[in-house]
């Protein structure tokens, strides 16, 4: 779980945006600065170097290419940002434990983002590798979809009574409107089309075993209560074409590559943990 969480974070991190927006003044840009380490501006005793300005301006223009930002507008924002930063420090905000933690987290994110960019920016896969991964993912994808109604009840005995009424010829939709305690009751228990994995396991398993047009002959127990289910229809959906999901397939292989990299790093690291059940704990099953 640690590996997957770390890899997902590393694969999806982006650079943080700037706090304020610039005014889109149309004005000639200032002459290029030759001495990057030279002083561009000073706020109290803090020097803003030419390089500081160049980096700030580059970020602003890349994030707002349509704004036609002038050097003056960008410089005004950079100076205002420094003034506010100093005021926050003077107010003691930078020493607050929660702020220290946030700064530490942002620093970690920037470092990890840079590492992953440098490590995997040029990562490429052959068409054969992509097609093999596509076939694997297609094999894992259940193309079955179901259209069903259900009547949600609080007890097994209530479910048995409803099933007896259905056995006697009662209309399922009308019974659902009259007796179901779920949000779909006004619509006769209609759940529309769905994939089995979108339902809790017991419900999905029951639906998967039913024949079209049949209703459950015993109540199905889930954490929501007891269900009586009517399977109205089932179908097999068309699997997506390779070209339509090629980017997703590449992302899947990228995640796997990053997970392998994290595995390798974990294997080299000395790790101690305080949680005694870290290696054996399993996530709670849905019921």
Beta strands, then each sheet from edge to edge (+ up, - down):
strand 1: 39-43
strand 2: 46-49
strand 3: 144-153
strand 4: 190-194
strand 5: 220-222
strand 6: 225-236
sheet 1: 1+ 2-
sheet 2: 4+ 3- 6+ 5-
end
